[in-house]
Amino acid sequence: MPFIDVQTNLPASSFSEDFVRKLSSCAAAALGKPEDRMNVVVKPGLLMLIGGSCSPCVLLSVSAIGVTDTAEKNKEHSAKIFEFLTGELGLTEDRVVIQFHELQPHQVGKKGTVMSFL
């Protein structure tokens, strides 16, 4: 059950439901997870600075169970997600930062329990 959190200083008008669906599909494919398990949040219009500049930028966090635990895996995930974000949003790679967080099944709650028991 991956969580994708996009924080950006781009305006809300830069994002549509179609963008969210495409991002979900891209991330699901990159992570090898079913699309119906994806969780995506886009937070536009934030005051942000990356690399000393407040120019348009994105900070994306990927939190998932079992697929973000090695540098090799995250390198592959990163390449696919960077390609999507730079293409869809017209940003250069230096204006996008991705954080990967490995979750354990006991850290994700669903249906009144945690993933360890589902």
C-alpha positions as CSV (number, residue, x, y, z in Angstrom):
1,M,0.0,0.0,0.0
2,P,2.3,2.8,-1.2
3,F,1.8,6.4,-0.3
4,I,2.8,9.2,-2.7
5,D,2.9,12.7,-1.3
6,V,3.7,15.6,-3.6
7,Q,4.5,19.0,-2.2
8,T,5.0,21.8,-4.7
9,N,5.0,25.5,-5.1
10,L,3.2,25.1,-8.5
11,P,-0.4,26.4,-8.4
12,A,-3.3,24.1,-8.0
13,S,-4.3,24.9,-11.6
14,S,-1.3,22.9,-12.7
15,F,-2.9,19.7,-11.4
16,S,-6.0,17.8,-12.4
17,E,-7.6,14.5,-11.4
18,D,-6.1,13.2,-14.6
19,F,-2.6,14.1,-13.4
20,V,-3.2,12.4,-10.1
21,R,-4.4,9.2,-11.9
22,K,-1.4,9.3,-14.2
23,L,1.0,9.8,-11.3
24,S,-0.7,6.9,-9.4
25,S,-0.3,4.6,-12.5
26,C,3.3,5.6,-13.0
27,A,4.2,5.1,-9.4
28,A,2.3,1.8,-9.2
29,A,4.2,0.5,-12.3
30,A,7.6,1.8,-11.0
31,L,7.0,0.1,-7.6
32,G,5.5,-3.1,-9.0
33,K,2.3,-2.5,-6.9
34,P,-1.4,-2.8,-7.9
35,E,-3.0,0.5,-8.8
36,D,-5.9,-0.1,-6.5
37,R,-3.5,0.0,-3.5
38,M,-2.0,3.4,-4.3
39,N,-2.6,6.5,-2.2
40,V,-1.7,9.9,-3.7
41,V,-1.9,13.4,-2.2
42,V,-0.9,16.5,-4.1
43,K,-0.3,19.7,-2.0
44,P,0.1,22.6,-4.4
45,G,0.8,26.3,-3.8
46,L,3.3,25.9,-0.9
47,L,6.2,28.2,-0.1
48,M,9.2,26.1,-1.0
49,L,12.9,26.3,-1.7
50,I,15.0,23.6,-3.3
51,G,18.7,24.1,-3.9
52,G,18.6,27.8,-2.8
53,S,15.9,28.7,-5.3
54,C,12.1,29.3,-4.9
55,S,11.6,28.6,-8.7
56,P,8.9,26.0,-9.5
57,C,9.8,22.7,-7.8
58,V,8.5,19.4,-6.4
59,L,9.3,17.4,-3.3
60,L,7.8,13.9,-3.7
61,S,7.8,11.3,-0.9
62,V,7.3,7.6,-1.6
63,S,6.5,5.4,1.4
64,A,5.9,1.8,0.8
65,I,6.2,-1.7,2.2
66,G,9.0,-4.0,0.8
67,V,10.0,-2.0,-2.3
68,T,12.0,1.0,-1.1
69,D,14.6,-0.8,1.0
70,T,17.6,-0.7,-1.3
71,A,19.6,1.9,-3.2
72,E,19.3,-0.3,-6.4
73,K,15.5,-0.4,-6.2
74,N,15.2,3.3,-5.4
75,K,17.5,4.2,-8.3
76,E,15.1,2.4,-10.7
77,H,12.0,3.9,-9.0
78,S,13.6,7.4,-9.1
79,A,14.4,7.2,-12.9
80,K,10.8,6.3,-13.8
81,I,9.2,8.9,-11.5
82,F,11.6,11.7,-12.6
83,E,10.7,11.0,-16.2
84,F,7.0,11.3,-15.4
85,L,7.3,14.5,-13.3
86,T,9.6,16.3,-15.6
87,G,7.5,15.4,-18.7
88,E,4.2,16.2,-17.1
89,L,5.2,19.4,-15.2
90,G,7.9,20.8,-17.5
91,L,10.4,20.9,-14.7
92,T,14.1,20.1,-15.0
93,E,15.5,17.3,-12.9
94,D,17.3,19.7,-10.5
95,R,13.9,21.1,-9.5
96,V,12.6,17.7,-8.3
97,V,13.6,15.8,-5.2
98,I,12.3,12.4,-4.2
99,Q,12.5,10.9,-0.7
100,F,12.0,7.1,-0.2
101,H,10.7,5.8,3.1
102,E,10.5,2.1,3.9
103,L,7.4,1.1,5.8
104,Q,6.9,-2.0,7.9
105,P,3.5,-3.8,7.7
106,H,2.8,-2.9,11.4
107,Q,3.1,0.8,10.5
108,V,0.2,0.9,8.1
109,G,-3.4,0.7,9.4
110,K,-6.4,-0.4,7.3
111,K,-9.8,-1.9,8.0
112,G,-9.4,-1.5,11.8
113,T,-6.1,-3.4,11.9
114,V,-2.6,-3.2,10.5
115,M,-1.2,-4.6,7.3
116,S,0.6,-7.3,9.3
117,F,-2.8,-9.0,9.8
118,L,-4.3,-8.5,6.3
